[in-house]
Amino acid sequence: MDIHWYGFSCFRIAERGHTTVVTDPRHPRLNLAKLGLKADLVTISHEGMAEQVEAIRGEAYLISGAGEYEVGELFVTGIPLHAHDSETGKVSKNIAYHLEYPNKLNVLHLGTLHQKPDQSIIEQFDEVHVLLLPVGGAGLSGDELADLISLIEPGYVLPMQPADVSDDAFATALGVLLAGMGAVDAEVQDMLRVTSSGLDEQTQIIPLRPGA
C-alpha cells in the first residue's frame, strides 16, 4: 500500500488491484486539478472548504457521512466525531473514516479533531495500522495527541495539517509531538509504503512531504 500526502487532510491511498481512495480534496490551495489524481473513492470528513471533487479523475464514489459502506472490496466505516459547544450551541461536524482493505491493512483518517474522542468511540476504530492524524489544531495539545496515539496503537502515524492552521504553526506543533514521542530524528519522506508483513510492533511517526 502506498500513501501520499497532498497537504492539509488530503491523502491518496493506493493498493495495487484494489480501491484507490482520495481523502478531503477540499482546500483551494491544493490545486488538485494540476496533479491529475485518480481515485475510485473520495471521502469528505468536514465542511467549510471549497470542494475539488471534480478535479479527481475517474468515476469516483463519494462518501461524506457516517455509516457503513462497501466500495469494491474495500469496507469503509464513517464514524461521527462532531464537537458540541455547550455555550454557543455550535456543532463542528467531522467524520472519521476507517478503511479496511482485504489484505488486512486498515487506515484511519481522523479528519479534523476538535476534542479527544471518548473511549467508547476509540473502541469503534478497531485495529488501525496507519493513522492519519491532524496536528496543530486548537482542540488537542501535543500530550493529548500522544495519549490518543497510545490508545489507538497504530503501526504508523502520518501527521496532517488542519485547514485553519498555518504552515508555521503546523511545523511547531509537529515538532512538539515528535519530541514528546521520542521521534525528533524522524525523517521527512515523500510517501509511505507499507505491507501487512512489514509492520513493526512499535508505533512510528512518519512526517510526509506534501506532493506536488
C-alpha positions in Angstrom: 0.0 0.0 0.0 1.3 3.4 -1.0 0.1 6.6 0.8 0.9 10.1 -0.5 0.1 13.4 1.2 -1.0 16.4 -0.8 -1.4 18.9 2.1 -3.9 19.6 4.8 -6.1 16.4 5.2 -5.8 15.2 1.6 -4.2 11.9 1.0 -4.2 9.3 -1.8 -4.2 5.7 -0.6 -3.5 3.1 -3.3 -3.2 -0.6 -3.2 -2.4 -2.4 -6.4 -5.6 -4.1 -7.7 -7.8 -2.6 -5.1 -9.9 0.6 -4.5 -7.9 3.8 -4.6 -9.0 6.5 -2.1 -8.5 10.2 -2.1 -9.4 12.0 1.2 -10.7 15.6 1.6 -9.9 17.2 -1.8 -11.2 20.5 -0.5 -8.7 23.2 0.3 -8.3 25.8 -2.6 -4.5 25.9 -2.0 -4.2 22.3 -3.1 -4.5 22.9 -6.8 -5.6 19.3 -7.3 -6.5 19.9 -11.0 -2.8 20.2 -11.8 -2.0 16.9 -10.1 -4.3 14.7 -12.1 -5.1 12.4 -9.2 -7.2 9.4 -10.0 -9.4 7.6 -7.5 -12.3 5.1 -7.1 -13.5 6.6 -3.8 -13.4 10.2 -2.4 -14.2 10.7 1.3 -15.2 14.1 2.8 -14.6 14.4 6.6 -15.8 18.0 7.3 -17.3 21.1 5.8 -16.1 24.6 5.3 -13.7 24.4 2.2 -14.3 24.6 -1.5 -14.7 21.1 -2.8 -12.4 19.9 -5.6 -14.1 16.6 -6.2 -14.4 17.4 -9.9 -10.6 17.6 -10.1 -10.3 13.8 -9.3 -10.1 11.7 -12.4 -12.2 8.5 -12.7 -15.7 7.6 -11.7 -15.1 8.2 -8.0 -17.8 7.2 -5.5 -18.3 10.0 -2.9 -18.8 9.4 0.8 -19.5 12.4 3.1 -21.3 11.0 6.1 -21.4 8.4 8.9 -22.3 4.8 8.1 -21.0 1.6 6.7 -20.1 1.3 3.1 -18.6 -1.3 0.7 -16.8 0.1 -2.3 -15.4 -2.6 -4.4 -13.6 -4.9 -2.0 -13.0 -2.0 0.5 -15.1 -1.8 3.7 -15.5 1.8 5.0 -16.9 2.9 8.3 -17.7 6.6 8.8 -17.7 7.5 12.5 -19.1 10.8 13.6 -16.7 12.9 15.7 -18.8 16.0 16.0 -17.9 18.6 18.6 -20.7 20.4 20.5 -20.0 23.8 22.1 -22.3 23.9 25.2 -22.0 27.7 25.5 -22.9 28.7 21.9 -24.7 25.6 20.8 -22.5 25.4 17.7 -21.8 22.0 16.3 -18.5 21.4 14.4 -19.0 18.4 12.2 -16.3 15.9 11.5 -16.4 12.3 10.2 -13.5 9.8 10.8 -13.2 7.1 8.2 -11.9 3.6 8.9 -10.8 1.9 5.7 -10.4 -1.9 5.8 -8.6 -3.5 2.9 -8.8 -7.2 2.0 -5.1 -7.6 2.6 -5.8 -6.8 6.3 -4.3 -3.3 6.2 -6.5 -0.8 7.9 -6.2 3.0 7.6 -8.0 5.5 9.9 -8.4 9.1 8.7 -9.5 11.4 11.7 -10.4 14.4 9.6 -10.3 17.5 11.8 -10.4 16.8 15.6 -11.9 19.4 17.9 -11.6 17.2 21.0 -10.3 13.9 22.1 -12.8 11.1 21.3 -14.4 9.2 24.1 -13.1 5.7 24.9 -16.3 4.2 23.6 -15.6 5.9 20.2 -11.9 4.9 20.2 -13.1 1.3 20.6 -15.1 1.6 17.4 -11.9 2.3 15.5 -11.0 -1.4 15.8 -7.5 -2.3 14.6 -5.5 0.5 12.9 -2.3 0.1 11.0 -2.0 3.6 9.6 -3.3 6.6 11.5 -3.8 9.9 9.6 -3.7 12.4 12.4 -4.4 16.2 12.5 -1.7 18.0 14.3 -1.8 21.6 15.5 -5.5 22.3 15.9 -6.7 24.2 18.9 -8.6 21.3 20.3 -5.8 18.9 21.2 -2.4 19.5 22.8 0.7 17.6 22.0 0.3 15.5 25.1 -3.4 14.7 24.2 -2.3 13.6 20.7 0.4 11.4 22.2 -2.1 9.9 24.5 -4.6 9.3 21.6 -1.8 7.6 19.6 -1.1 5.3 22.6 -4.8 4.4 22.9 -5.2 3.6 19.2 -1.8 1.8 18.9 -1.3 2.2 15.1 1.8 0.9 13.3 2.3 4.2 11.6 1.2 7.8 12.2 1.1 10.2 9.3 0.6 13.8 10.5 -1.7 16.1 8.6 -2.3 19.9 8.8 -5.7 21.2 9.8 -7.2 23.6 7.3 -7.2 26.5 9.8 -3.6 26.0 11.0 -0.8 28.0 9.3 2.3 26.2 7.9 4.5 27.7 10.8 2.0 26.6 13.5 1.8 23.1 12.0 5.6 22.8 11.9 5.8 23.9 15.5 3.1 21.5 16.7 4.6 18.7 14.8 8.0 19.3 16.4 6.4 19.2 19.9 4.6 15.9 19.1 7.8 14.3 17.7 9.7 15.4 20.8 7.0 14.1 23.1 7.0 10.7 21.3 10.8 10.5 21.3 10.9 10.7 17.5 12.8 14.0 16.9 15.0 12.3 14.4 12.1 11.2 12.2 13.0 11.9 8.5 10.5 13.6 6.2 9.6 11.1 3.4 7.9 11.5 0.1 5.4 8.7 0.7 4.7 5.7 3.0 4.8 2.2 1.6 3.5 -0.4 4.0 2.8 -4.1 3.7 0.9 -6.3 6.1 4.1 -8.4 6.7 6.3 -5.4 7.3 4.5 -3.8 10.3 6.6 -3.0 13.4 5.2 -3.6 16.9 6.3 -0.1 17.9 4.4 2.9 16.5 6.4 5.0 14.0 5.6 8.7 13.2 6.4 9.4 9.6 6.2 13.1 8.5 5.4 13.3 4.8 6.4 15.9 2.3 3.3 17.3 0.5 3.2 16.1 -3.1 3.1 18.5 -6.0 
